[in-house]
């Protein structure tokens, strides 16, 4: 058996076992008994102004989604930067297309006003 395949199997097995153990531990250690501390004001020090389940402006969600999308796309560039000198023209073209799509998306969001906070 190939040593890399063995390491991969061990890694996946460890990840699975650790996930199951942590899930079961948190499930078994969970205390569902409500007390005054759980119902008290949390960290901010003042009473809430309204119900936490009230509706939010859609702008909060749009900004959060845009942040996640652009943050993840930038994170995809780090592996390319590390091996940029070893790439041939085909891989560089793929990254160029990725950056063009990213730039077009950014320009579209900017032009549609999704980045402006009113």
Secondary structure, 3 states (H helix, E strand, C coil): CCHHHHHHHHHHHHHHHHHHHHHHHHHHHCCCCCCHHHHCCCCCCCCCCCCCCCCCCHHHHHHHHHHHHHHHHHHHHHHHHHCHHHCCHHHHHHHHHHHHHHHHHHHHHHHHCCCCCC
